[in-house]
Amino acid sequence: MTSRRMMVKHYAQAVILELQQLGYPCELARDVFFRHYKDMRRLFGLEQNVSEFAKMIDEFEQSMNRKYNPNDPNQIFVGHLRHRVRKK
C-alpha cells in the first residue's frame, strides 16, 4: 500500500517533469513548482491531472513576470503595493 505522502511526492515529481516538457530547464522547473505549489494546492487541491496543474503553474509564473502595459485594459497597476508582498 502506498502512503499519502508518497503519492504526493510522485505527483510533485510528475508536475516538475511536465513543467520541463513546457520548456523550463530542470532547476527552474523545480523552483517554479515550489514557488507556487503551496498556494495552488490550498486553492485547487490535487484534483487536477498533472498536465493541468503544470499549465496553471506556468500561467501563474508568466503572469507574475509580465511587465505592466498601461494600454492593456486587463492589467491593473499594483507597483505601489510591491513592497508589501516581498518574498522573505
C-alpha positions as a printed NumPy array, in Angstrom:
array([[  0.   ,   0.   ,   0.   ],
       [  1.273,   3.484,  -0.855],
       [  1.146,   6.214,   1.748],
       [ -0.45 ,   9.582,   1.034],
       [  2.916,  11.293,   1.427],
       [  4.462,   9.061,  -1.23 ],
       [  1.567,   9.734,  -3.619],
       [  2.03 ,  13.5  ,  -3.173],
       [  5.756,  13.086,  -3.817],
       [  5.108,  11.216,  -7.066],
       [  2.524,  13.831,  -8.084],
       [  5.043,  16.639,  -7.449],
       [  7.747,  14.854,  -9.453],
       [  5.332,  14.353, -12.345],
       [  4.333,  18.037, -12.31 ],
       [  8.005,  19.077, -12.379],
       [  8.6  ,  16.757, -15.345],
       [  5.582,  18.278, -17.083],
       [  6.977,  21.778, -16.478],
       [ 10.182,  20.61 , -18.141],
       [  8.075,  19.482, -21.115],
       [  6.638,  23.014, -21.237],
       [ 10.171,  24.36 , -21.707],
       [ 11.511,  25.085, -18.227],
       [ 15.08 ,  23.922, -17.516],
       [ 15.405,  21.32 , -14.73 ],
       [ 16.328,  23.611, -11.831],
       [ 13.969,  26.388, -12.922],
       [ 11.09 ,  23.907, -13.194],
       [ 11.713,  22.808,  -9.621],
       [ 11.978,  26.407,  -8.375],
       [  8.798,  27.463, -10.173],
       [  6.94 ,  24.438,  -8.826],
       [  7.875,  25.099,  -5.209],
       [  7.186,  28.834,  -5.582],
       [  3.522,  28.184,  -6.452],
       [  2.817,  24.733,  -5.002],
       [  1.518,  25.618,  -1.533],
       [ -0.86 ,  28.339,  -2.693],
       [ -2.195,  26.317,  -5.598],
       [ -2.639,  23.208,  -3.51 ],
       [ -4.562,  25.273,  -0.958],
       [ -6.795,  26.725,  -3.685],
       [ -7.3  ,  23.751,  -6.004],
       [ -6.132,  20.677,  -4.111],
       [ -4.523,  17.855,  -6.039],
       [ -7.623,  17.065,  -8.056],
       [ -6.276,  18.198, -11.436],
       [ -4.25 ,  15.877, -13.54 ],
       [ -0.535,  16.549, -13.769],
       [ -0.583,  18.427, -17.073],
       [ -3.413,  20.761, -15.997],
       [ -1.647,  21.553, -12.725],
       [  1.609,  22.279, -14.582],
       [ -0.202,  24.523, -17.071],
       [ -1.765,  26.503, -14.211],
       [  1.649,  26.919, -12.578],
       [  3.061,  28.079, -15.921],
       [  0.22 ,  30.578, -16.332],
       [  0.794,  31.99 , -12.833],
       [  4.537,  32.261, -13.434],
       [  4.065,  34.069, -16.741],
       [  1.563,  36.494, -15.239],
       [  3.972,  37.279, -12.388],
       [  6.77 ,  38.078, -14.834],
       [  4.652,  40.105, -17.262],
       [  5.535,  43.776, -17.473],
       [  2.835,  46.367, -16.85 ],
       [  1.302,  47.786, -20.009],
       [ -0.885,  50.866, -19.368],
       [ -2.654,  50.339, -22.712],
       [ -3.902,  46.872, -21.745],
       [ -7.346,  47.144, -20.066],
       [ -6.906,  43.697, -18.461],
       [ -3.997,  44.849, -16.28 ],
       [ -4.138,  46.871, -13.095],
       [ -1.085,  48.718, -11.828],
       [ -0.109,  47.489,  -8.365],
       [  3.552,  48.511,  -8.388],
       [  2.983,  50.808,  -5.441],
       [  1.989,  47.705,  -3.377],
       [  5.008,  45.624,  -4.391],
       [  6.881,  46.34 ,  -1.146],
       [  4.069,  44.623,   0.808],
       [  4.425,  41.308,  -0.998],
       [  8.179,  40.902,  -0.995],
       [  9.363,  37.363,  -0.524],
       [ 11.087,  36.515,   2.693]])
